[in-house]
């Protein structure tokens, strides 16, 4: 018996301009979270110093919520197409925000 062959979807070919646009958008999606996280880290360091009386979960949740709205406003201004974002893209940039925040804040606490 012959099995039905499954047709795989053909990969979408990107033009050189589309590749360049996606590369630049990827860089912007990585750099902006770094700057946002550094700003939050400096703000929290100046406000809480060693953060001994602060709930880390509350800080991270606050940063995630605020950074989401900051990014929704700033990305269109710098040419990133927010309407093309999927849930995985937002999870990616928010994950970067949290990681960068913890790294920058730890560096500030160790100075």
N, C-alpha and C positions, 0 to 999 in steps of 0.2 A: 504494500500500500504506500502510496505517495503521501507524505505529510504536506500539509499546506505550509508554504513558506511565508513567514511573516515579513512583510515589507517594512524595513526600517525607514524612518523619516530621513530624508536627505538633509545633511547639515546645511545651514544657511551660510552662504559665502558672503563675507563682509568685504566691502571695498576698502581701499587704503585710507580714505577719509573717515569712514566709520570706525576703523581700528584706531586711528589717531584720536578721534573724539572719545571713544571708550577708554583709551589709555589716560587721556587727560582728565576725564571725569573720575576715573579710579584714583588718580593722584589727589584730586580735590577731595574725594570722599575719605581719603586717609589723612590728609593734612589738616582739614578743618576740625575733625574730632581731636586731633592732638592739641590744637590751639585752644579749643573750648575746654578740654580737660586741664590744660596748664593753667588757664584762667581760674577754673573752679578750685584747683589745688592751691593756688596762691591765695585765693579768697578764703578758703577754709583754713589754711595755715595761719593767715593773719588773724582770723576770727577765733579759732579754737586752739591754736598752737599745737600741743601734743595730742589733742583729741581724746583725752582720757575720759571725759564725761559725755562723749557723743556716741550715739548709736550708729555703727557703720552701715547697717542696713538702711536706716533712715537717710543717711547722707547719700548713699548710692542710689536709692530710689528717687530722691530729690534731684540729683544730677541727671539721671536718666530722663525724668519727665521734663525738666527744664531744657536739657540739650536737644530733646526731640523737637520741641517747638522752636528753639533757636535755629536748628538745622532746616526745618520746614520753611523758615523765613529766609535764611541766608543762601541755601543752595540755588534757588532760582536766580538770585542776584549774581552769583558767580558762574552761571551757565550750566548747572547740573539739572538734568531733567527729572524732577521729583515725581512727575506723573508716571514715569516708567519704573519707579521703585516698587519692589515687591516686599513681602514680609521678611524674606531672607536678607534683603538689602538693609532694611531698618535694623534687623537684629545684628547684622555685621557692624554697622556704624555705632550702634549702642554698645556692643561688646568692646569695640575700640575705645569708646569714651570711658568705660569703666576701667579697662586695663590701663590706659594712659593716666587716668586720674590716680589710680593706686600707685603707679610708678612715680609720677611727679610728686605726689604728696609724700611718699616714702623718702624720695630724695630730699625734699624740703625738711622733713623731720630729722634727717640724718646730718643736716648742716650745723 
